Amino acid sequence: MISLCLVLCALGISLMLSWIAGTAMAASRRLRSPDLDSAPDDGSLVPSAADEFLKGAFTLVLQLVPTALGIAALVVGILACKHRNSKRLGIVAIIISVLAPVVSALLFMIAMAPSIEG
């Protein structure tokens, strides 16, 4: 039961942070100057784009929290599989903890998709 709670908390936090990071990175890409001749020579971003970039980078660093929770849930889920009465919940927690990073990365890419120029 503990492993399932840990993994669901990790998944929720990770999805929220992935969405925030993806939308912030997309906003940062949109706010950059589309005209390369008018962009600063030093490669710096305009201040509002830099703010969005920092917000996205900070939320990506915060992904370490759900990563630690997910690893803990994976370990506790593996240990729960030893016991007959918690084996099913342990297996569910293991499956979710393995799939959570993939779902989180997909959500990040979906959030960034509007800023990607074809």
DSSP file (Angstrom, degrees, kcal/mol; ACC not computed):
  #  RESIDUE AA STRUCTURE BP1 BP2  ACC     N-H-->O    O-->H-N    N-H-->O    O-->H-N    TCO  KAPPA ALPHA  PHI   PSI    X-CA   Y-CA   Z-CA
    1    1 A M     >        0   0    0      0, 0.0     4,-2.1     0, 0.0     5,-0.2   0.000 360.0 360.0 360.0 -39.7    0.0    0.0    0.0
    2    2 A I  H  >  +     0   0    0      1,-0.2     4,-2.7     2,-0.2     5,-0.2   0.902 360.0  52.5 -64.9 -40.2    2.9    2.4    0.8
    3    3 A S  H  > S+     0   0    0      1,-0.2     4,-2.4     2,-0.2    -1,-0.2   0.891 108.9  49.8 -64.2 -38.3    4.5    1.7   -2.5
    4    4 A L  H  > S+     0   0    0      2,-0.2     4,-2.2     1,-0.2    -1,-0.2   0.906 111.5  48.3 -67.3 -41.0    1.3    2.5   -4.4
    5    5 A C  H  X S+     0   0    0     -4,-2.1     4,-2.2     2,-0.2    -2,-0.2   0.920 112.6  49.3 -63.4 -43.5    0.9    5.8   -2.5
    6    6 A L  H  X S+     0   0    0     -4,-2.7     4,-2.5     1,-0.2    -2,-0.2   0.930 112.7  46.1 -61.0 -46.4    4.5    6.7   -3.1
    7    7 A V  H  X S+     0   0    0     -4,-2.4     4,-2.5     1,-0.2    -1,-0.2   0.867 112.1  50.4 -69.9 -35.1    4.3    6.0   -6.8
    8    8 A L  H  X S+     0   0    0     -4,-2.2     4,-2.4     2,-0.2    -1,-0.2   0.890 111.9  47.9 -70.0 -37.4    1.0    7.8   -7.3
    9    9 A C  H  X S+     0   0    0     -4,-2.2     4,-2.6     2,-0.2     5,-0.3   0.924 112.9  49.0 -64.1 -44.0    2.4   10.9   -5.5
   10   10 A A  H  X S+     0   0    0     -4,-2.5     4,-2.5    -5,-0.2    -2,-0.2   0.911 111.8  49.0 -61.8 -42.6    5.5   10.7   -7.6
   11   11 A L  H  X S+     0   0    0     -4,-2.5     4,-2.6     2,-0.2     5,-0.2   0.924 112.1  47.8 -64.3 -44.9    3.5   10.4  -10.8
   12   12 A G  H  X S+     0   0    0     -4,-2.4     4,-2.1     2,-0.2    -2,-0.2   0.929 114.9  44.6 -62.6 -45.8    1.2   13.4   -9.9
   13   13 A I  H  X S+     0   0    0     -4,-2.6     4,-2.6     1,-0.2     5,-0.2   0.914 114.3  50.2 -64.5 -42.4    4.1   15.6   -9.0
   14   14 A S  H  X S+     0   0    0     -4,-2.5     4,-2.5    -5,-0.3    -2,-0.2   0.903 110.2  48.9 -65.1 -41.7    6.1   14.6  -12.1
   15   15 A L  H  X S+     0   0    0     -4,-2.6     4,-2.2     2,-0.2    -1,-0.2   0.911 112.3  48.9 -64.6 -41.3    3.2   15.2  -14.5
   16   16 A M  H  X S+     0   0    0     -4,-2.1     4,-2.2    -5,-0.2    -2,-0.2   0.939 114.2  45.0 -63.5 -46.5    2.5   18.6  -13.0
   17   17 A L  H  X S+     0   0    0     -4,-2.6     4,-2.7     1,-0.2     5,-0.2   0.867 111.4  53.4 -66.8 -36.1    6.2   19.6  -13.2
   18   18 A S  H  X S+     0   0    0     -4,-2.5     4,-2.6    -5,-0.2    -1,-0.2   0.908 109.8  47.8 -65.2 -41.0    6.5   18.3  -16.8
   19   19 A W  H  X S+     0   0    0     -4,-2.2     4,-2.5     2,-0.2     5,-0.2   0.931 113.8  46.7 -65.5 -44.7    3.5   20.3  -17.9
   20   20 A I  H  X S+     0   0    0     -4,-2.2     4,-2.2     1,-0.2    -2,-0.2   0.930 115.0  46.7 -63.1 -45.3    4.9   23.5  -16.3
   21   21 A A  H  X S+     0   0    0     -4,-2.7     4,-2.6     1,-0.2     5,-0.2   0.911 112.8  49.7 -64.4 -42.2    8.4   22.9  -17.7
   22   22 A G  H  X S+     0   0    0     -4,-2.6     4,-2.2    -5,-0.2    -2,-0.2   0.914 113.1  44.7 -64.7 -43.4    7.0   22.2  -21.2
   23   23 A T  H  X S+     0   0    0     -4,-2.5     4,-2.3     2,-0.2    -1,-0.2   0.869 114.1  50.6 -69.8 -34.5    4.8   25.2  -21.3
   24   24 A A  H  X S+     0   0    0     -4,-2.2     4,-2.2    -5,-0.2    -2,-0.2   0.918 111.9  46.5 -68.4 -42.3    7.6   27.4  -19.9
   25   25 A M  H  X S+     0   0    0     -4,-2.6     4,-2.1     2,-0.2    -2,-0.2   0.888 112.3  51.3 -66.2 -37.4   10.1   26.1  -22.5
   26   26 A A  H  X S+     0   0    0     -4,-2.2     4,-2.1    -5,-0.2    -2,-0.2   0.909 110.4  48.6 -64.6 -41.5    7.5   26.6  -25.3
   27   27 A A  H  X S+     0   0    0     -4,-2.3     4,-2.0     1,-0.2    -2,-0.2   0.878 109.3  53.5 -65.4 -36.9    6.9   30.2  -24.1
   28   28 A S  H  X S+     0   0    0     -4,-2.2     4,-0.7     1,-0.2    -2,-0.2   0.896 109.3  48.0 -64.1 -39.9   10.7   30.7  -24.1
   29   29 A R  H  < S+     0   0    0     -4,-2.1     3,-0.5     1,-0.2    -2,-0.2   0.884 112.2  49.2 -67.7 -37.7   11.0   29.5  -27.6
   30   30 A R  H  < S+     0   0    0     -4,-2.1    -2,-0.2     1,-0.2    -1,-0.2   0.836 108.2  54.3 -70.1 -31.5    8.1   31.8  -28.8
   31   31 A L  H  < S+     0   0    0     -4,-2.0    18,-0.2    -5,-0.1    -1,-0.2   0.607  85.1 102.2 -82.3 -11.5    9.5   34.8  -27.1
   32   32 A R  S  < S-     0   0    0     -4,-0.7    13,-0.1    -3,-0.5     7,-0.0  -0.392  90.5 -92.7 -68.7 152.3   12.9   34.6  -28.8
   33   33 A S        -     0   0    0      1,-0.2    -1,-0.1     2,-0.1     6,-0.1  -0.501  29.3-156.2 -67.4 122.7   13.4   37.0  -31.7
   34   34 A P  S    S+     0   0    0      0, 0.0     2,-0.8     0, 0.0    -1,-0.2   0.753  79.7  75.1 -72.4 -21.8   12.4   35.2  -34.9
   35   35 A D    >>  -     0   0    0      1,-0.2     3,-0.9     2,-0.0     4,-0.6  -0.815  68.5-161.4 -94.1 111.6   14.7   37.6  -36.9
   36   36 A L  T 34 S+     0   0    0     -2,-0.8     3,-0.4     1,-0.2    -1,-0.2   0.769  87.6  61.7 -66.1 -24.5   18.3   36.5  -36.4
   37   37 A D  T 34 S+     0   0    0      1,-0.2    -1,-0.2    -3,-0.1     4,-0.1   0.816 106.1  45.5 -70.8 -28.5   19.6   39.9  -37.5
   38   38 A S  T <4 S+     0   0    0     -3,-0.9    -1,-0.2     2,-0.1    -2,-0.2   0.517  92.3 102.7 -91.8  -4.3   17.8   41.7  -34.7
   39   39 A A  S  < S-     0   0    0     -4,-0.6     6,-0.1    -3,-0.4    -7,-0.0  -0.465  86.9 -93.6 -75.6 150.0   18.9   39.1  -32.1
   40   40 A P    >   -     0   0    0      0, 0.0     3,-1.3     0, 0.0    -1,-0.1  -0.306  29.1-127.2 -61.0 147.4   21.8   40.1  -29.7
   41   41 A D  T 3  S+     0   0    0      1,-0.3    -2,-0.1     2,-0.1    -3,-0.0   0.759 103.9  64.8 -69.3 -24.8   25.2   39.0  -30.9
   42   42 A D  T 3  S-     0   0    0      1,-0.1    -1,-0.3     2,-0.0    -3,-0.0   0.458 110.4-116.2 -82.0   2.2   26.1   37.3  -27.7
   43   43 A G    <   +     0   0    0     -3,-1.3    -2,-0.1     1,-0.2    -1,-0.1   0.578  64.2 148.3  78.6   9.7   23.3   34.7  -28.1
   44   44 A S        -     0   0    0      1,-0.1    -1,-0.2    -5,-0.0     2,-0.2  -0.329  44.3-119.1 -76.7 161.9   21.4   35.9  -25.0
   45   45 A L        -     0   0    0      1,-0.1    -1,-0.1    -6,-0.1   -13,-0.1  -0.585  30.5 -96.1 -94.8 158.3   17.6   35.8  -24.7
   46   46 A V     >  -     0   0    0     -2,-0.2     4,-2.5   -15,-0.1     3,-0.4  -0.419  47.6-104.2 -66.0 154.6   15.3   38.7  -24.3
   47   47 A P  H  > S+     0   0    0      0, 0.0     4,-2.2     0, 0.0     5,-0.2   0.861 119.6  48.6 -56.0 -41.4   14.4   39.1  -20.6
   48   48 A S  H  > S+     0   0    0      1,-0.2     4,-1.9     2,-0.2     5,-0.1   0.882 113.1  48.3 -68.0 -35.2   10.9   37.6  -20.7
   49   49 A A  H  > S+     0   0    0     -3,-0.4     4,-2.5   -18,-0.2    -1,-0.2   0.883 110.3  52.2 -69.0 -37.5   12.2   34.6  -22.7
   50   50 A A  H  X S+     0   0    0     -4,-2.5     4,-2.5     2,-0.2    -2,-0.2   0.892 107.7  52.1 -65.0 -38.6   15.0   34.2  -20.2
   51   51 A D  H  X S+     0   0    0     -4,-2.2     4,-2.2    -5,-0.2    -2,-0.2   0.928 111.7  45.8 -62.2 -45.2   12.5   34.2  -17.3
   52   52 A E  H  X S+     0   0    0     -4,-1.9     4,-2.4     2,-0.2    -2,-0.2   0.890 111.9  52.1 -65.5 -38.7   10.5   31.5  -18.9
   53   53 A F  H  X S+     0   0    0     -4,-2.5     4,-2.7     1,-0.2    -2,-0.2   0.922 110.3  47.9 -63.2 -43.6   13.6   29.5  -19.7
   54   54 A L  H  X S+     0   0    0     -4,-2.5     4,-2.7     2,-0.2    -2,-0.2   0.882 110.2  52.3 -64.9 -38.0   14.7   29.7  -16.0
   55   55 A K  H  X S+     0   0    0     -4,-2.2     4,-2.1     2,-0.2    -1,-0.2   0.926 112.5  45.4 -62.4 -43.9   11.2   28.7  -14.9
   56   56 A G  H  X S+     0   0    0     -4,-2.4     4,-1.8     2,-0.2    -2,-0.2   0.911 113.7  48.5 -65.7 -42.2   11.4   25.7  -17.2
   57   57 A A  H  X S+     0   0    0     -4,-2.7     4,-1.9     1,-0.2    -2,-0.2   0.898 110.6  51.5 -65.4 -40.1   14.9   24.8  -16.1
   58   58 A F  H  X S+     0   0    0     -4,-2.7     4,-2.0     1,-0.2    -1,-0.2   0.901 109.9  48.8 -64.4 -41.3   14.0   25.1  -12.4
   59   59 A T  H  < S+     0   0    0     -4,-2.1     4,-0.5     1,-0.2    -1,-0.2   0.839 108.5  54.2 -69.7 -30.7   11.0   22.8  -12.8
   60   60 A L  H >< S+     0   0    0     -4,-1.8     3,-0.7     1,-0.2    -1,-0.2   0.882 108.3  49.1 -68.3 -35.7   13.1   20.3  -14.6
   61   61 A V  H >< S+     0   0    0     -4,-1.9     3,-1.8     1,-0.2    -2,-0.2   0.876 104.1  60.1 -67.1 -36.7   15.6   20.3  -11.7
   62   62 A L  T >< S+     0   0    0     -4,-2.0     3,-1.9     1,-0.3    -1,-0.2   0.660  81.7  84.7 -65.7 -13.8   12.7   19.8   -9.3
   63   63 A Q  T <> S+     0   0    0     -3,-0.7     4,-1.7    -4,-0.5    -1,-0.3   0.646  71.3  78.6 -62.1 -12.6   12.0   16.5  -11.2
   64   64 A L  H <> S+     0   0    0     -3,-1.8     4,-2.2     2,-0.2    -1,-0.3   0.815  85.6  60.3 -64.7 -28.6   14.5   15.0   -8.8
   65   65 A V  H <> S+     0   0    0     -3,-1.9     4,-2.2     2,-0.2    -1,-0.2   0.973 108.7  39.0 -65.9 -54.9   11.9   14.9   -6.1
   66   66 A P  H  > S+     0   0    0      0, 0.0     4,-2.6     0, 0.0    -1,-0.2   0.817 113.1  59.0 -66.6 -25.0    9.4   12.6   -8.0
   67   67 A T  H  X S+     0   0    0     -4,-1.7     4,-2.3     2,-0.2    -2,-0.2   0.939 107.7  44.9 -64.0 -45.4   12.4   10.6   -9.2
   68   68 A A  H  X S+     0   0    0     -4,-2.2     4,-2.3     2,-0.2    -1,-0.2   0.907 114.1  49.6 -64.4 -41.2   13.5    9.9   -5.7
   69   69 A L  H  X S+     0   0    0     -4,-2.2     4,-2.5     1,-0.2    -2,-0.2   0.904 111.0  50.3 -63.3 -40.3    9.9    9.0   -4.7
   70   70 A G  H  X S+     0   0    0     -4,-2.6     4,-2.2     2,-0.2    -2,-0.2   0.890 110.4  48.5 -66.2 -39.8    9.6    6.8   -7.8
   71   71 A I  H  X S+     0   0    0     -4,-2.3     4,-2.3     2,-0.2    -1,-0.2   0.912 112.3  49.3 -65.8 -41.7   12.8    4.9   -6.9
   72   72 A A  H  X S+     0   0    0     -4,-2.3     4,-2.7     1,-0.2     5,-0.2   0.910 111.1  50.0 -62.5 -41.2   11.6    4.5   -3.3
   73   73 A A  H  X S+     0   0    0     -4,-2.5     4,-2.6     1,-0.2    -2,-0.2   0.878 109.4  51.9 -65.0 -37.3    8.3    3.2   -4.6
   74   74 A L  H  X S+     0   0    0     -4,-2.2     4,-2.2     2,-0.2    -2,-0.2   0.923 112.2  45.1 -64.2 -44.0   10.0    0.7   -6.9
   75   75 A V  H  X S+     0   0    0     -4,-2.3     4,-2.3     2,-0.2    -2,-0.2   0.931 115.7  46.0 -65.9 -45.6   12.1   -0.6   -4.0
   76   76 A V  H  X S+     0   0    0     -4,-2.7     4,-2.2     1,-0.2    -2,-0.2   0.878 111.7  53.0 -66.4 -36.2    9.2   -0.8   -1.6
   77   77 A G  H  X S+     0   0    0     -4,-2.6     4,-1.2    -5,-0.2    -1,-0.2   0.898 108.7  49.2 -64.4 -40.2    7.1   -2.5   -4.3
   78   78 A I  H  < S+     0   0    0     -4,-2.2     4,-0.3     1,-0.2     3,-0.3   0.915 112.9  47.3 -64.3 -42.2    9.7   -5.1   -4.9
   79   79 A L  H >< S+     0   0    0     -4,-2.3     3,-1.2     1,-0.2     4,-0.4   0.853 107.7  56.9 -66.8 -33.2    9.9   -5.8   -1.2
   80   80 A A  H >< S+     0   0    0     -4,-2.2     3,-1.2     1,-0.3     6,-0.3   0.778  93.2  69.0 -69.0 -25.2    6.1   -5.9   -1.0
   81   81 A C  T 3< S+     0   0    0     -4,-1.2    -1,-0.3    -3,-0.3    -2,-0.2   0.681  87.7  67.0 -67.8 -15.3    6.1   -8.7   -3.6
   82   82 A K  T <  S+     0   0    0     -3,-1.2     2,-0.4    -4,-0.3    -1,-0.2   0.782  90.7  73.6 -72.4 -26.6    7.7  -11.0   -1.0
   83   83 A H  S X  S-     0   0    0     -3,-1.2     3,-0.5    -4,-0.4     4,-0.5  -0.734  76.8-141.1 -96.5 137.2    4.5  -10.9    1.1
   84   84 A R  G >  S+     0   0    0     -2,-0.4     3,-0.7     1,-0.2     4,-0.4   0.884  98.4  49.0 -63.2 -42.1    1.5  -12.8   -0.1
   85   85 A N  G 3  S+     0   0    0      1,-0.2    -1,-0.2     2,-0.1     4,-0.2   0.667 119.3  36.6 -78.3 -15.3   -1.1  -10.3    1.0
   86   86 A S  G <> S+     0   0    0     -3,-0.5     4,-2.0    -6,-0.3    -1,-0.2   0.241  85.1 102.6-117.6  13.4    0.6   -7.3   -0.6
   87   87 A K  H <> S+     0   0    0     -3,-0.7     4,-2.2    -4,-0.5     5,-0.2   0.909  80.7  50.1 -64.4 -43.3    1.9   -8.9   -3.7
   88   88 A R  H  > S+     0   0    0     -4,-0.4     4,-2.1     1,-0.2    -1,-0.2   0.920 112.3  46.1 -64.6 -45.1   -0.7   -7.5   -6.1
   89   89 A L  H  > S+     0   0    0      1,-0.2     4,-2.3     2,-0.2    -1,-0.2   0.864 111.0  54.3 -65.4 -35.2   -0.3   -3.9   -4.9
   90   90 A G  H  X S+     0   0    0     -4,-2.0     4,-2.2     2,-0.2    -2,-0.2   0.902 108.2  48.4 -64.6 -41.3    3.5   -4.3   -5.1
   91   91 A I  H  X S+     0   0    0     -4,-2.2     4,-2.4     2,-0.2    -2,-0.2   0.906 111.3  50.0 -65.8 -41.6    3.2   -5.4   -8.8
   92   92 A V  H  X S+     0   0    0     -4,-2.1     4,-2.5     1,-0.2    -2,-0.2   0.912 110.9  49.9 -62.5 -42.3    0.9   -2.5   -9.6
   93   93 A A  H  X S+     0   0    0     -4,-2.3     4,-2.5     1,-0.2    -2,-0.2   0.889 110.2  50.4 -64.2 -39.4    3.4   -0.1   -8.0
   94   94 A I  H  X S+     0   0    0     -4,-2.2     4,-1.6     2,-0.2    -2,-0.2   0.927 111.2  48.2 -63.8 -44.8    6.3   -1.6   -9.9
   95   95 A I  H  X S+     0   0    0     -4,-2.4     4,-2.1     1,-0.2    -2,-0.2   0.927 114.1  45.8 -62.7 -45.4    4.4   -1.3  -13.2
   96   96 A I  H  X S+     0   0    0     -4,-2.5     4,-2.2     1,-0.2    -1,-0.2   0.901 111.0  52.9 -65.4 -39.8    3.4    2.3  -12.5
   97   97 A S  H  < S+     0   0    0     -4,-2.5    -1,-0.2     1,-0.2    -2,-0.2   0.792 111.4  47.0 -69.3 -25.6    6.9    3.3  -11.4
   98   98 A V  H  < S+     0   0    0     -4,-1.6     4,-0.4    -5,-0.2    -1,-0.2   0.868 118.0  40.7 -78.5 -38.2    8.4    1.9  -14.6
   99   99 A L  H  X S+     0   0    0     -4,-2.1     4,-2.2    -5,-0.2     3,-0.3   0.712  96.1  80.8 -83.0 -21.2    5.8    3.6  -16.9
  100  100 A A  H  X S+     0   0    0     -4,-2.2     4,-2.5     1,-0.2     5,-0.2   0.879  89.6  50.6 -58.4 -44.3    5.8    7.0  -15.0
  101  101 A P  H  > S+     0   0    0      0, 0.0     4,-2.3     0, 0.0    -1,-0.2   0.877 111.1  50.2 -63.3 -34.1    8.9    8.5  -16.5
  102  102 A V  H  > S+     0   0    0     -4,-0.4     4,-2.2    -3,-0.3    -2,-0.2   0.928 112.3  46.2 -67.6 -44.6    7.7    7.6  -20.0
  103  103 A V  H  X S+     0   0    0     -4,-2.2     4,-2.2     1,-0.2    -1,-0.2   0.898 113.0  50.7 -64.3 -40.4    4.3    9.3  -19.4
  104  104 A S  H  X S+     0   0    0     -4,-2.5     4,-2.1    -5,-0.2    -2,-0.2   0.912 110.6  48.1 -64.7 -43.3    6.0   12.3  -17.9
  105  105 A A  H  X S+     0   0    0     -4,-2.3     4,-2.2     2,-0.2    -1,-0.2   0.886 110.8  51.7 -65.3 -38.6    8.4   12.7  -20.8
  106  106 A L  H  X S+     0   0    0     -4,-2.2     4,-2.4     2,-0.2    -2,-0.2   0.903 109.1  50.1 -64.2 -40.7    5.5   12.4  -23.3
  107  107 A L  H  X S+     0   0    0     -4,-2.2     4,-2.4     2,-0.2    -2,-0.2   0.893 108.7  52.8 -65.3 -38.5    3.5   15.1  -21.4
  108  108 A F  H  X S+     0   0    0     -4,-2.1     4,-1.6     2,-0.2    -2,-0.2   0.924 111.2  46.5 -60.4 -44.2    6.6   17.4  -21.5
  109  109 A M  H  X S+     0   0    0     -4,-2.2     4,-1.3     1,-0.2    -2,-0.2   0.874 110.8  51.8 -67.8 -36.7    6.8   16.9  -25.3
  110  110 A I  H  < S+     0   0    0     -4,-2.4     3,-0.2     1,-0.2    -1,-0.2   0.903 109.6  50.2 -65.0 -40.1    3.1   17.5  -25.8
  111  111 A A  H  < S+     0   0    0     -4,-2.4    -1,-0.2     1,-0.2    -2,-0.2   0.828 114.5  44.6 -66.8 -30.9    3.4   20.7  -23.8
  112  112 A M  H >X S+     0   0    0     -4,-1.6     3,-1.7     1,-0.2     4,-0.6   0.655  89.6  91.5 -84.1 -16.9    6.3   21.8  -26.0
  113  113 A A  G >< S+     0   0    0     -4,-1.3     3,-1.2     1,-0.3    -1,-0.2   0.812  76.1  59.9 -54.5 -39.5    4.7   20.8  -29.2
  114  114 A P  G 34 S+     0   0    0      0, 0.0    -1,-0.3     0, 0.0    -2,-0.1   0.768 104.8  51.4 -63.8 -20.9    3.0   24.1  -30.1
  115  115 A S  G <4 S+     0   0    0     -3,-1.7     2,-0.5    -4,-0.1    -2,-0.2   0.590  84.1 101.1 -91.1  -9.3    6.4   25.9  -30.1
  116  116 A I    <<  -     0   0    0     -3,-1.2     2,-0.4    -4,-0.6   -90,-0.0  -0.646  68.7-140.9 -81.1 121.9    8.0   23.5  -32.5
  117  117 A E              0   0    0     -2,-0.5    -2,-0.1     1,-0.1    -1,-0.0  -0.702 360.0 360.0 -88.4 130.5    8.1   25.0  -35.9
  118  118 A G              0   0    0     -2,-0.4    -1,-0.1     0, 0.0    -2,-0.0   0.447 360.0 360.0 -66.8 360.0    7.5   22.5  -38.7
